[in-house]
Amino acid sequence: MPADNTRPFKSHRYDVFGVKIARRLTLFGDQNLSAFIALEADPSVLAYCERPLVINDLKPKRVVDFWVERESGEELWLLLRPTERTWRSEPNLPNAAFNVWAAANDLSIVLHLPEDLGLPDEARRNWGEILRYLGANSRFVHAELSDQIYRMCGDGRTIDEIQNLLDDEDPILVRTAIFRLVHEGRIQIPSILTSAIGLDTLVVSR
């Protein structure tokens, strides 16, 4: 759970549901929302936590934005503010003691500039739709349906074609199963960055 819930001055608040961590979380600022989407969209990310700890010996104090777990190890993400852009090129930043502590605990420090995690508006809307579907309906989708859809995709089918082939299934659950496969990285939507998801959206096996 977060170590600090202080809302930065003038930052926008986003209340979202993290599918990978099965709980609601509150984010502050557009950069944190972009990072959240990136974490949910990356199949190699197993789990994460927002604002997991505070670097108290910095002035002013600095909150670590995300803890991230992958099979390859654990990471601490710092989303760099305009005044922190030079941290990437300067040694022992954000703090020498913090860097030593992180290394001793096998935690990799990852410094992200705002442009590192930026997504086109269409991609953000698409992932917002995917995550809303999964948050509301994923528990009702059985594994057999997901596996059946995965086998159907092959070189590509539209969402409409898949729903028509599975007309005995609830179309909401069919679409949720498609989105879960995308979320898991088993299939992909080639147009996810550029076009709104609809019945004519093509999905293909990875």
Residue pairs with C-beta under 8 A, 6 or more apart in sequence:
1 49
2 25
2 26
2 49
2 50
2 51
2 52
3 51
3 52
3 53
3 54
3 63
4 51
4 54
4 63
5 26
5 51
6 63
7 13
7 28
8 28
8 29
11 28
11 29
12 28
12 29
12 30
13 26
13 27
13 28
14 26
14 27
14 28
14 32
14 33
14 36
15 24
15 25
15 26
15 27
16 24
16 25
16 26
16 27
16 33
16 36
16 131
17 23
17 24
17 25
17 131
17 132
17 135
18 24
18 25
18 36
18 40
18 48
19 40
19 131
19 134
19 135
19 138
19 183
20 39
20 40
20 45
20 46
20 47
20 48
21 47
21 48
21 49
25 36
25 50
26 50
27 33
27 36
27 50
31 79
31 114
31 117
32 50
32 65
32 79
33 124
34 114
34 117
34 118
34 119
34 124
35 65
35 66
35 77
35 79
35 112
35 117
36 50
37 119
37 123
37 124
37 127
37 128
37 131
38 117
38 119
39 45
39 48
39 66
39 68
40 127
40 131
40 183
41 127
41 183
43 183
43 184
43 185
44 70
44 71
44 72
44 185
45 68
45 69
45 70
46 69
46 70
46 71
47 68
47 69
48 66
48 67
48 68
48 69
49 66
49 67
50 65
50 66
51 63
51 64
51 65
51 66
52 64
52 66
52 67
52 76
53 63
53 64
53 67
53 76
54 61
54 62
54 63
54 64
55 61
55 62
55 63
55 64
55 94
55 95
55 98
57 95
57 97
57 98
58 94
58 95
58 98
62 78
62 94
64 76
64 77
64 78
65 77
65 78
65 79
66 75
66 76
66 77
66 79
67 74
67 75
67 76
67 77
68 74
68 75
68 76
68 77
68 110
69 75
73 106
73 107
73 108
74 106
74 107
74 108
75 107
75 108
75 109
75 110
76 102
76 107
76 108
76 109
76 110
77 110
77 112
78 84
78 87
78 94
78 109
78 110
78 111
78 112
79 112
79 114
79 117
80 87
80 88
80 111
80 112
80 113
80 114
84 94
85 113
86 93
87 93
87 94
87 111
88 111
88 113
92 99
93 99
94 109
98 109
99 109
102 108
102 109
119 127
119 193
120 193
120 194
122 193
122 194
122 195
122 196
123 192
123 193
123 194
125 196
126 189
126 192
126 196
126 197
127 192
129 179
129 197
130 179
130 182
130 183
130 197
131 183
133 172
133 175
133 176
133 179
134 176
134 179
134 180
134 183
136 176
137 172
137 173
137 176
138 176
138 180
140 173
140 176
141 173
141 176
141 177
141 180
145 166
145 169
145 173
145 174
145 177
146 177
146 180
146 181
148 166
149 162
149 166
149 174
149 177
149 178
149 181
149 187
150 181
150 186
150 187
150 205
152 162
152 165
153 162
153 181
153 187
153 203
153 204
153 205
154 204
154 205
155 204
155 205
156 202
156 203
156 204
157 165
157 202
157 203
158 199
158 200
158 201
158 202
158 203
159 175
159 178
159 197
159 198
159 199
159 200
159 201
159 203
160 199
160 200
162 174
162 178
162 203
163 171
163 174
163 175
163 199
166 174
178 187
178 203
181 187
181 203
182 188
182 189
182 192
182 203
185 206
186 205
186 206
187 203
187 204
187 205
187 206
188 203
188 204
188 206
189 197
189 201
189 202
189 203
190 202
190 204
191 201
191 202
195 201
